[in-house]
């Protein structure tokens, strides 16, 4: 079993930056990918960025390419989301997500962290 805990959300002005962190614990060795999703008011939960835990390959939603960067630490148990040039439309709850390597239908979610972009 895997536990995910997010941190780093907050209020930022348009054009500002934030860095989110997601710490994984438990059976971390079983994780295949770690991702960030977000859910804005009245919207569905959408994929923002994803990283392969072992190889480091990344994917991004078109809306954040060039502004957001996903990365992991050397132990591959913490994932970061560096968000630059934030805009009001980035306002959402950001959730950390992990997918199991052996059973890709097995997934885990964090509780989420609020990001608000407003002047």
C-alpha positions, 0 to 999 in steps of 0.5 A, a space after each residue: 500500500 502507498 500513502 501520498 502527502 502533498 504540500 506547497 499549495 497557496 495563494 499566488 498572484 498571476 505570473 507568480 510561481 509555486 512548487 508542489 511536493 508529493 511524498 510517497 511512503 509505504 510500498 514505494 518500490 511498487 510505484 510505476 508512475 507518479 502524476 499530478 492532477 487538478 480539479 478546478 471549480 465545476 470541472 473534472 479532475 484532469 491530468 497535469 503532468 506525469 513521471 515514470 518513477 524509475 526512468 524519469 520520462 515525463 508527459 504534460 498536458 498541453 495547457 501547462 507545457 513550457 510553464 510547469 515541470 515535474 521532477 523527482 528526487 534521487 530516492 524517487 519517493 518524492 515528486 515535485 511540480 514546479 509551476 511558473 507563470 501561473 494564471 487564474 485558470 490554474 486555480 484548482 485543487 492539485 492531487 498527487 497520484 501513483 500507479 502500481 507497476 504490477 497492477 496498473 489498475 491499482 492507483 493511489 491518491 493524495 488528499 490534495 492541495 489548494 492552489 489559488 491564482 488571484 490578484 
